[in-house]
Amino acid sequence: MVVLHFIVVGVVLAILQTTVCMRTPVSFVTPDFYYVLVAYLALRLDVLRSLIILFPLACVLDVLSGTILGTYALICFGGYFFLRQLAGQIPVNELLYHLPLISLSFLAVSWAVYLFLELLLPGQQVAWSWWKMLLRMLLVALCSYPLFFLFDLIQKYSQRGFLSWSKLRLRSDNRRRRA
């Protein structure tokens, strides 16, 4: 159930980001909600479930964004494995310690994907601007805390079963009892 809920949340965040927040594919004042979800998956869920969630998210982002196909897949999977590797090195597992890590990893992964795409398709990319990327990094940092709180609530809700056994009060015998 956790996987299904986070796939739906990821698709909703992708639709919000690419249709409501992003006026053009190269707009820079849009919060990257998908990267906060990638960071949450890297820091809180296991590898198999995270990759099952990331695959449809990357596909939806690539289709909805209108940029070079595979760009968001590189960012999602690159950011996931980069954050997963760095989070293993940090002994504290608190969100406030991970916020700078999430922001700096967003900047590093975006820069690496930009260099990789510039190598493959020279002259086809929008020029890199540090102040625009620092602004986007700040937006990722500002969105991280409330979205992590929301993702924690979704994970807690989805791990809870549909039927609570304490409410059913199953009895082992077949006799009628009077209360």
Residue frames as qw, qx, qy, qz and C-alpha x, y, z in Angstrom:
[[0.000, 0.883, 0.470, 0.000, 0.00, 0.00, 0.00],
 [0.336, -0.723, 0.098, 0.596, 2.89, 2.37, 0.71],
 [0.366, -0.066, 0.593, 0.714, 4.08, 2.04, -2.88],
 [0.131, 0.619, 0.679, 0.372, 0.66, 2.75, -4.35],
 [0.182, -0.904, -0.312, 0.227, 0.09, 5.79, -2.14],
 [0.341, -0.637, 0.255, 0.642, 3.47, 7.30, -2.95],
 [0.339, 0.194, 0.659, 0.643, 3.04, 6.67, -6.69],
 [0.026, 0.809, 0.554, 0.197, -0.23, 8.63, -6.54],
 [0.310, -0.863, -0.067, 0.393, 1.42, 11.38, -4.47],
 [0.448, -0.315, 0.456, 0.701, 4.34, 11.50, -6.91],
 [0.254, 0.452, 0.655, 0.550, 2.05, 11.81, -9.93],
 [0.113, -0.908, -0.404, 0.008, 0.03, 14.56, -8.19],
 [0.394, -0.730, 0.133, 0.543, 3.25, 16.44, -7.35],
 [0.419, -0.025, 0.578, 0.699, 4.48, 16.06, -10.92],
 [0.133, 0.685, 0.606, 0.383, 1.21, 17.40, -12.29],
 [0.256, -0.910, -0.224, 0.237, 1.27, 20.29, -9.81],
 [0.448, -0.547, 0.296, 0.643, 4.83, 21.16, -10.70],
 [0.340, 0.030, 0.630, 0.697, 4.56, 20.90, -14.48],
 [0.052, 0.621, 0.637, 0.454, 1.11, 22.42, -15.00],
 [0.279, -0.899, -0.337, 0.012, 0.38, 24.81, -12.14],
 [0.488, -0.748, 0.101, 0.438, 3.79, 26.05, -11.00],
 [0.465, -0.234, 0.514, 0.682, 5.78, 25.90, -14.25],
 [0.431, 0.718, 0.097, -0.538, 4.76, 28.40, -16.90],
 [0.644, 0.631, -0.404, -0.155, 7.41, 27.23, -19.39],
 [0.962, -0.051, -0.209, 0.167, 9.77, 24.23, -19.33],
 [0.599, 0.268, -0.288, 0.697, 12.70, 26.52, -18.54],
 [0.317, -0.815, -0.028, -0.485, 11.07, 28.61, -15.80],
 [0.489, 0.266, -0.636, 0.534, 13.26, 28.92, -12.74],
 [0.260, -0.286, 0.443, -0.809, 10.95, 30.11, -9.96],
 [0.825, -0.176, -0.318, -0.433, 9.21, 26.76, -9.51],
 [0.506, -0.504, 0.652, -0.257, 9.68, 24.54, -6.49],
 [0.502, 0.278, -0.789, -0.219, 10.91, 21.08, -7.44],
 [0.754, -0.300, 0.277, -0.514, 8.41, 18.99, -5.48],
 [0.949, 0.176, -0.251, -0.067, 9.54, 15.80, -7.16],
 [0.485, 0.470, -0.588, 0.445, 13.06, 16.17, -5.78],
 [0.386, -0.425, 0.515, -0.637, 11.74, 16.44, -2.24],
 [0.937, -0.033, 0.089, -0.337, 9.90, 13.15, -2.82],
 [0.786, 0.402, -0.424, 0.200, 13.11, 11.64, -4.21],
 [0.096, 0.519, -0.610, 0.591, 14.93, 12.80, -1.07],
 [0.683, -0.297, 0.351, -0.568, 12.24, 11.36, 1.17],
 [0.972, 0.136, -0.125, -0.141, 12.44, 8.02, -0.59],
 [0.609, 0.482, -0.513, 0.367, 16.22, 7.99, -0.33],
 [0.025, -0.456, 0.588, -0.667, 16.23, 8.84, 3.36],
 [0.556, -0.179, 0.479, -0.655, 13.20, 6.95, 4.70],
 [0.918, 0.161, 0.112, -0.344, 12.21, 3.97, 2.49],
 [0.701, -0.248, 0.608, 0.277, 14.02, 0.84, 1.37],
 [0.087, -0.384, 0.593, 0.703, 15.61, 0.54, -2.07],
 [0.142, 0.249, 0.897, 0.336, 13.11, -1.77, -3.81],
 [0.084, 0.764, 0.613, -0.184, 9.99, 0.19, -2.90],
 [0.070, -0.742, 0.071, 0.663, 11.73, 3.48, -3.68],
 [0.113, -0.243, 0.689, 0.673, 12.77, 2.39, -7.16],
 [0.121, 0.474, 0.853, 0.183, 9.26, 1.08, -7.89],
 [0.018, 0.844, 0.389, -0.368, 7.93, 4.53, -6.94],
 [0.158, -0.641, 0.284, 0.695, 10.61, 6.47, -8.83],
 [0.315, 0.069, 0.767, 0.555, 10.15, 4.75, -12.18],
 [0.150, 0.715, 0.645, 0.224, 6.59, 6.00, -12.90],
 [0.175, -0.874, -0.145, 0.430, 7.44, 9.37, -11.36],
 [0.296, -0.444, 0.474, 0.700, 10.37, 9.85, -13.76],
 [0.254, 0.315, 0.776, 0.483, 8.25, 8.74, -16.72],
 [0.023, 0.847, 0.529, -0.035, 5.43, 11.16, -15.86],
 [0.231, -0.800, 0.066, 0.550, 7.85, 14.03, -15.35],
 [0.327, -0.197, 0.616, 0.689, 9.57, 13.36, -18.67],
 [0.181, 0.514, 0.747, 0.380, 6.29, 13.27, -20.53],
 [0.083, -0.887, -0.443, 0.098, 4.76, 16.32, -18.86],
 [0.370, -0.668, 0.078, 0.641, 7.82, 18.56, -18.85],
 [0.585, 0.798, 0.143, -0.018, 8.39, 18.78, -22.60],
 [0.081, -0.825, 0.528, 0.183, 12.19, 18.79, -22.36],
 [0.427, 0.439, -0.779, -0.137, 14.72, 16.20, -23.50],
 [0.910, -0.241, -0.199, -0.273, 13.46, 12.73, -22.65],
 [0.846, -0.033, -0.391, 0.359, 15.42, 11.15, -19.85],
 [0.142, 0.572, -0.306, 0.748, 16.42, 14.38, -18.14],
 [0.581, -0.517, 0.212, -0.591, 14.12, 13.87, -15.17],
 [0.977, -0.112, -0.181, 0.001, 14.98, 10.18, -15.00],
 [0.624, 0.343, -0.375, 0.594, 18.65, 11.14, -14.67],
 [0.143, -0.541, 0.306, -0.770, 17.81, 13.70, -11.99],
 [0.802, -0.393, 0.023, -0.449, 15.51, 11.35, -10.04],
 [0.975, -0.067, -0.167, 0.131, 17.71, 8.27, -10.08],
 [0.531, 0.434, -0.331, 0.648, 20.97, 10.21, -9.82],
 [0.260, -0.580, 0.266, -0.725, 19.64, 12.22, -6.90],
 [0.889, -0.349, -0.058, -0.290, 18.25, 9.10, -5.24],
 [0.918, 0.023, -0.228, 0.322, 21.53, 7.16, -5.34],
 [0.326, 0.514, -0.295, 0.737, 23.61, 10.24, -4.47],
 [0.452, -0.569, 0.199, -0.658, 21.46, 11.03, -1.43],
 [0.953, -0.245, -0.130, -0.122, 21.30, 7.38, -0.40],
 [0.775, 0.215, -0.314, 0.505, 25.10, 7.20, -0.46],
 [0.118, 0.507, -0.300, 0.799, 25.58, 10.46, 1.45],
 [0.647, -0.522, 0.026, -0.555, 22.88, 9.68, 4.02],
 [0.942, -0.147, -0.278, 0.118, 24.71, 6.49, 4.93],
 [0.559, 0.298, -0.337, 0.696, 27.74, 8.58, 5.88],
 [0.208, -0.517, 0.195, -0.807, 25.83, 10.86, 8.28],
 [0.225, -0.062, -0.906, 0.354, 25.32, 9.36, 11.74],
 [0.239, 0.294, 0.499, -0.779, 22.27, 11.52, 12.62],
 [0.064, 0.340, 0.831, 0.435, 18.95, 10.65, 11.00],
 [0.060, 0.669, 0.483, -0.562, 17.04, 13.87, 11.72],
 [0.446, 0.744, 0.432, 0.246, 15.37, 16.00, 9.06],
 [0.067, -0.986, 0.054, 0.142, 16.99, 19.27, 10.17],
 [0.459, -0.548, 0.569, 0.407, 20.42, 17.76, 9.50],
 [0.559, 0.233, 0.708, 0.365, 19.29, 16.46, 6.12],
 [0.306, 0.883, 0.291, -0.206, 17.87, 19.76, 4.80],
 [0.015, 0.814, -0.419, -0.401, 21.26, 21.18, 3.72],
 [0.406, -0.183, 0.848, 0.286, 22.15, 17.78, 2.30],
 [0.488, 0.580, 0.652, 0.000, 18.96, 17.71, 0.21],
 [0.232, 0.932, 0.040, -0.275, 19.56, 21.24, -1.09],
 [0.120, -0.702, 0.603, 0.359, 23.20, 20.73, -1.96],
 [0.475, 0.023, 0.852, 0.221, 22.51, 17.37, -3.59],
 [0.479, 0.747, 0.445, -0.123, 19.84, 19.03, -5.74],
 [0.138, 0.908, -0.260, -0.300, 22.38, 21.59, -6.89],
 [0.294, -0.482, 0.776, 0.279, 25.08, 18.95, -7.52],
 [0.530, 0.262, 0.800, 0.104, 22.80, 16.57, -9.41],
 [0.420, 0.846, 0.267, -0.191, 21.32, 19.37, -11.52],
 [0.023, 0.835, -0.448, -0.319, 24.79, 20.60, -12.39],
 [0.396, -0.255, 0.850, 0.234, 25.99, 17.06, -13.28],
 [0.538, 0.510, 0.671, 0.011, 22.94, 16.43, -15.49],
 [0.290, 0.916, 0.006, -0.276, 23.44, 19.79, -17.16],
 [0.120, -0.676, 0.649, 0.328, 27.10, 19.00, -17.92],
 [0.487, 0.026, 0.861, 0.141, 26.18, 15.53, -19.18],
 [0.497, 0.695, 0.515, -0.062, 23.48, 16.86, -21.51],
 [0.145, 0.913, -0.212, -0.316, 25.73, 19.70, -22.67],
 [0.310, -0.441, 0.781, 0.316, 28.35, 17.09, -23.57],
 [0.472, 0.279, 0.826, 0.131, 25.82, 15.05, -25.56],
 [0.291, 0.768, 0.503, 0.271, 23.91, 17.95, -27.15],
 [0.383, -0.269, -0.076, 0.880, 26.18, 21.02, -27.27],
 [0.052, -0.019, -0.208, -0.977, 24.32, 24.30, -27.63],
 [0.371, -0.410, -0.702, -0.449, 20.86, 22.82, -27.07],
 [0.434, -0.517, -0.627, 0.389, 20.63, 23.59, -23.33],
 [0.125, -0.948, -0.129, -0.261, 19.56, 26.81, -21.71],
 [0.372, 0.558, -0.473, 0.571, 22.61, 28.61, -20.33],
 [0.626, -0.388, -0.583, 0.342, 23.49, 27.69, -16.74],
 [0.079, -0.711, 0.095, -0.692, 22.84, 30.48, -14.27],
 [0.383, 0.006, -0.758, 0.528, 24.11, 30.14, -10.72],
 [0.223, -0.031, 0.379, -0.898, 21.68, 32.59, -9.17],
 [0.709, -0.037, -0.286, -0.643, 18.68, 30.82, -10.74],
 [0.722, -0.013, -0.691, 0.043, 19.90, 27.44, -9.52],
 [0.200, 0.050, -0.652, 0.730, 20.62, 28.81, -6.05],
 [0.470, -0.070, 0.110, -0.873, 17.07, 30.19, -5.98],
 [0.801, -0.029, -0.463, -0.380, 15.69, 26.77, -6.96],
 [0.535, 0.063, -0.743, 0.396, 17.91, 25.17, -4.31],
 [0.110, -0.081, 0.474, -0.870, 16.46, 27.54, -1.72],
 [0.673, -0.050, -0.140, -0.724, 12.92, 26.65, -2.86],
 [0.742, 0.007, -0.669, -0.036, 13.73, 22.95, -2.45],
 [0.294, 0.059, -0.692, 0.656, 14.98, 23.64, 1.07],
 [0.336, -0.062, 0.260, -0.903, 11.85, 25.63, 1.95],
 [0.767, -0.008, -0.294, -0.571, 9.51, 22.95, 0.60],
 [0.491, 0.195, -0.840, 0.127, 11.36, 20.06, 2.21],
 [0.065, -0.067, 0.755, -0.649, 10.19, 20.37, 5.79],
 [0.611, 0.140, 0.269, -0.732, 6.40, 20.64, 5.16],
 [0.756, 0.281, -0.451, -0.382, 6.50, 17.97, 2.44],
 [0.333, 0.223, -0.879, 0.259, 8.48, 15.60, 4.66],
 [0.321, 0.016, 0.630, -0.707, 5.84, 16.06, 7.34],
 [0.731, 0.261, -0.043, -0.629, 3.11, 15.29, 4.77],
 [0.636, 0.325, -0.686, -0.140, 5.02, 12.25, 3.49],
 [0.048, 0.169, -0.869, 0.462, 5.45, 10.95, 7.05],
 [0.551, 0.132, 0.421, -0.708, 1.69, 11.23, 7.56],
 [0.757, 0.339, -0.317, -0.460, 1.02, 9.41, 4.29],
 [0.448, 0.305, -0.835, 0.099, 3.46, 6.65, 5.20],
 [0.186, -0.065, 0.775, -0.600, 1.93, 6.25, 8.66],
 [0.669, 0.230, 0.181, -0.684, -1.57, 6.13, 7.15],
 [0.735, 0.372, -0.459, -0.333, -0.64, 3.63, 4.46],
 [0.282, 0.276, -0.888, 0.236, 1.13, 1.29, 6.89],
 [0.438, 0.013, 0.613, -0.657, -1.96, 1.14, 9.04],
 [0.114, 0.175, 0.948, 0.240, -4.27, -1.67, 7.98],
 [0.328, -0.300, -0.423, -0.789, -7.75, -1.22, 6.57],
 [0.730, -0.491, -0.367, -0.302, -9.33, -3.34, 9.29],
 [0.081, -0.566, 0.631, -0.525, -8.23, -2.93, 12.84],
 [0.538, -0.101, -0.836, 0.016, -8.29, -6.28, 14.65],
 [0.077, -0.130, -0.661, 0.735, -9.09, -4.59, 17.95],
 [0.443, 0.117, 0.019, -0.889, -12.30, -3.17, 16.48],
 [0.627, 0.029, -0.646, -0.435, -13.42, -6.52, 15.13],
 [0.494, -0.378, 0.609, -0.493, -13.05, -8.26, 18.53],
 [0.711, 0.159, -0.633, -0.262, -12.71, -11.74, 17.14],
 [0.663, -0.422, 0.488, -0.379, -13.54, -14.49, 19.62],
 [0.084, 0.362, -0.918, -0.140, -12.11, -17.96, 19.60],
 [0.203, 0.205, 0.942, -0.172, -15.31, -19.79, 20.57],
 [0.146, -0.299, -0.639, -0.694, -18.77, -19.90, 19.05],
 [0.221, -0.567, -0.738, 0.291, -20.84, -19.11, 22.15],
 [0.034, -0.765, -0.254, -0.590, -23.01, -16.08, 22.52],
 [0.420, -0.177, -0.498, 0.738, -21.88, -13.79, 25.29],
 [0.147, -0.885, -0.413, -0.161, -23.94, -11.24, 27.13],
 [0.376, 0.456, -0.208, 0.779, -22.40, -7.92, 27.86]]
